[in-house]
Amino acid sequence: MLHNAIMLLFAFAGGLTLSGLVVSCYRVVATVSTEENPLFYYPVIAFAGASILMENVVRSRKSEQVSVSVIAAMCSFFWSSMLGMLLLSACHLS
């Protein structure tokens, strides 16, 4: 039981880190022409979406729509956990 909880924690942390790295690299490299190209834009968003979603949750934390923020935070947790499980499986650690 404890092993599974620790693996979930590492999956979440690894997925959020991977997502943050992808979004940071994309913001450095991106231009207007890359955002118009769906072959480059959509795969990046598939990996960077968890970090972008969490960033929007933190920004909108002061708004009155707390339920929307909680649902978005749960989606971001699930998304980054799935990315982390993919990362852990690629490293043969799970």
QUIMO-V987588 format. One record per pair of residues at least 12 apart in sequence whose C-alpha atoms are under 8 Angstrom apart, sorted by the first residue. I is the first residue (numbers start at 1). J is the second residue. Records with the same first field share a line. If there is no record, write none. Layout:
I: J / J
//
This chain:
7: 94
8: 81
10: 84
11: 80 / 81 / 82 / 83 / 84 / 85 / 87 / 88
12: 77 / 78 / 80 / 81 / 82 / 83 / 84
13: 80 / 81 / 84
14: 80 / 81 / 83 / 84 / 87
15: 79 / 80 / 81 / 82 / 83 / 84 / 85 / 87
16: 50 / 51 / 80 / 81 / 83 / 84
18: 47 / 48 / 83 / 84
19: 47 / 48 / 49 / 50 / 51 / 80 / 83
20: 48 / 51
22: 44 / 47 / 48
23: 44 / 48 / 51 / 52
26: 44
47: 83
49: 76
50: 75 / 76 / 77 / 79 / 80
51: 76 / 80
53: 72 / 73 / 76
54: 72 / 73 / 76
57: 69 / 72 / 73
//
